[in-house]
Amino acid sequence: ILNLFNPVIQKKLKVVDISENKLSGSIPPAIFQLENISSIIASQNCLRGSLPLEVCNASRLETLVLNGLNTAESCIDSLFGNTAIYMLQGQVLPGGLPECLFESMMSLNTLQLSGNGITGHIPGLVSPILQTLVLSHNLLTGTIPGLDQQNQWKQVDLSYNKLTGHLLSDDIFTGTSNDSSISLQVNRLSGKIPWYLAVAENVNILSGNLLECKFDRHSLPEHDP
């Protein structure tokens, strides 16, 4: 995969989708040096290693989808012979989340990095350009930062991590609408449920958390499955 991309030759290349293959090795820095690159999708391969620093210089990048980089069937160890139960091979994206993905990339509106064993915390500042943020099935800790009211959130999925804190802190998710999808289940969240999540139509936050509710349960999200 290291020799697939050449910024000098591929100046007009805008979209790269190499998902659902058996590509191995690390993510090549050259893919982020492509002058006009706007979309990179590389989910479900056999890739591992840190995100190259060059990702911070991809100023025209709008979509970055790297879900399950090491989840192609050919690179997963089976726990019980030929049965369909598998075990991921450790931490796929070491080094945590680059802060530039949240703070300084002014074209990036879709960021999906689920299922990569990412550790560390979510950066405190989140670009108002982001509309889709999927970081589920990782090992993220700490609290959820205040996601700015300027964001027109379409989807936020932080489920299946180790996030803590109260959802009322810092007006988290005040930029959501009835059309937004919010998934926070299976973390370590506690405290009261904000009213704007209680009335949301696409929300999953109760399972696996320790959230408060009134005795008559009327403060619980009506549409939480």
PATI-185867 format. One record per residue (C-alpha): z, x, y; residue in one letter. Coordinates in pm, whole numbers, padded with zeros to 5 digits, always signed. Layout:
BEGIN
ZXYA/...
***
This chain:
BEGIN
+00000+00000+00000I/+00056+00298+00234L/-00321+00353+00263N/-00422-00009+00325L/-00393-00002+00704F/-00546+00221+00971N/-00482+00138+01340P/-00785+00343+01448V/-01033+00154+01231I/-00875-00192+01211Q/-00841-00260+01584K/-00946-00626+01559K/-00729-00718+01261L/-00493-01001+01362K/-00361-01159+01040V/-00234-00979+00729V/-00125-01185+00426D/-00049-00973+00120I/+00205-01213-00029S/+00244-01297-00400E/+00099-00975-00536N/+00249-00682-00726K/+00241-00431-00442L/+00507-00163-00468S/+00652+00105-00245G/+00773+00065+00112S/+00636-00130+00407I/+00382+00097+00581P/+00453+00176+00949P/+00079+00153+01021A/+00078-00223+00969I/+00288-00262+01284F/+00067-00021+01478Q/-00239-00244+01449L/-00335-00317+01808E/-00393-00691+01780N/-00173-00784+01485I/-00019-01130+01533S/+00085-01236+01182S/+00226-01038+00888I/+00315-01210+00561I/+00422-00996+00265A/+00657-01216+00060S/+00704-01191-00318Q/+00591-00841-00399N/+00769-00532-00532C/+00841-00376-00193L/+01165-00219-00074R/+01299+00014+00193G/+01396-00021+00559S/+01176-00193+00813L/+00984+00082+00996P/+01089+00143+01358L/+00728+00074+01453E/+00798-00298+01412V/+00962-00290+01756C/+00632-00186+01915N/+00426-00472+01771A/+00421-00654+02104S/+00166-00919+01999R/+00337-01009+01672L/+00404-01384+01653E/+00487-01433+01284T/+00678-01202+01051L/+00741-01343+00703V/+00897-01100+00453L/+01083-01337+00220N/+01178-01194-00118G/+01001-00863-00078L/+01109-00754-00425N/+01086-01085-00610T/+00751-01068-00786A/+00814-01137-01154E/+00692-00793-01255S/+00966-00616-01057C/+01269-00828-01150I/+01502-00740-01437D/+01561-01021-01684S/+01929-01077-01768L/+01869-01239-02105F/+01551-01113-02260G/+01261-01351-02216N/+01459-01632-02053T/+01381-01740-01697A/+01702-01599-01551I/+01652-01291-01337Y/+01853-01041-01137M/+01739-00887-00809L/+01737-00508-00810Q/+01995-00440-00539G/+01953-00424-00164Q/+01584-00452-00074V/+01599-00408+00306L/+01879-00160+00385P/+01981-00084+00740G/+02054-00434+00864G/+01851-00643+01107L/+01667-00449+01382P/+01791-00585+01716E/+01443-00569+01865C/+01336-00860+01641L/+01580-01081+01829F/+01588-00935+02177E/+01271-00765+02296S/+00971-00899+02103M/+00847-01158+02349M/+00571-01301+02128S/+00767-01341+01804L/+00832-01710+01732N/+00867-01706+01351T/+01099-01464+01167L/+01164-01508+00794Q/+01354-01242+00598L/+01528-01440+00325S/+01623-01309-00018G/+01635-00937+00064N/+02005-00850+00027G/+02030-00767+00399I/+02378-00664+00514T/+02533-00640+00860G/+02542-00905+01131H/+02300-01116+01332I/+02243-00955+01675P/+02427-01123+01961G/+02120-01186+02177L/+01840-01407+02050V/+01503-01429+02221S/+01427-01774+02366P/+01079-01744+02212I/+01205-01776+01854L/+01149-02120+01701Q/+01185-02047+01329T/+01462-01821+01197L/+01509-01795+00819V/+01765-01542+00695L/+01899-01724+00389S/+02009-01565+00060H/+02120-01234+00209N/+02460-01065+00253L/+02503-01116+00627L/+02856-01120+00769T/+03017-01187+01107G/+02969-01491+01327T/+02659-01684+01427I/+02554-01590+01780P/+02497-01851+02047G/+02137-01957+01993L/+02003-02021+02340D/+01939-02372+02475Q/+01594-02254+02583Q/+01488-02219+02219N/+01291-02514+02089Q/+01418-02471+01735W/+01200-02596+01451K/+01400-02437+01169Q/+01717-02230+01140V/+01819-02138+00785D/+02118-01905+00753L/+02240-02048+00422S/+02380-01846+00132Y/+02532-01561+00331N/+02891-01466+00420K/+02896-01585+00781L/+03229-01686+00936T/+03359-01846+01255G/+03347-02188+01422H/+03029-02377+01499L/+03172-02490+01834L/+03184-02132+01961S/+02929-02035+02228D/+02739-02367+02206D/+02558-02268+01888I/+02241-02467+01822F/+02245-02665+02147T/+01870-02606+02159G/+01815-02825+01854T/+01654-03169+01848S/+01627-03447+01591N/+01320-03275+01451D/+01499-02944+01397S/+01598-02833+01046S/+01939-02661+01029I/+02070-02511+00701S/+02405-02329+00696L/+02543-02423+00355Q/+02733-02178+00134V/+02886-01952+00397N/+03247-01923+00517R/+03224-02138+00828L/+03519-02347+00948S/+03638-02570+01232G/+03499-02887+01384K/+03139-03001+01356I/+02950-03018+01690P/+02826-03364+01781W/+02462-03250+01799Y/+02477-03141+01434L/+02660-03457+01328A/+02368-03669+01450V/+02087-03434+01338A/+01841-03577+01086E/+01760-03253+00901N/+02091-03074+00850V/+02266-02911+00555N/+02598-02752+00653I/+02882-02906+00448L/+02842-02751+00104S/+03029-02423+00059G/+03201-02425+00401N/+03545-02537+00527L/+03453-02768+00813L/+03690-03024+00965E/+03638-03399+00982C/+03824-03711+01088K/+04022-03906+00827F/+03758-04180+00826D/+03484-03915+00788R/+03279-04060+01074H/+03241-03713+01228S/+03050-03580+00925L/+02672-03537+00955P/+02519-03864+00844E/+02208-03701+00697H/+02366-03401+00524D/+02270-03422+00155P/
***
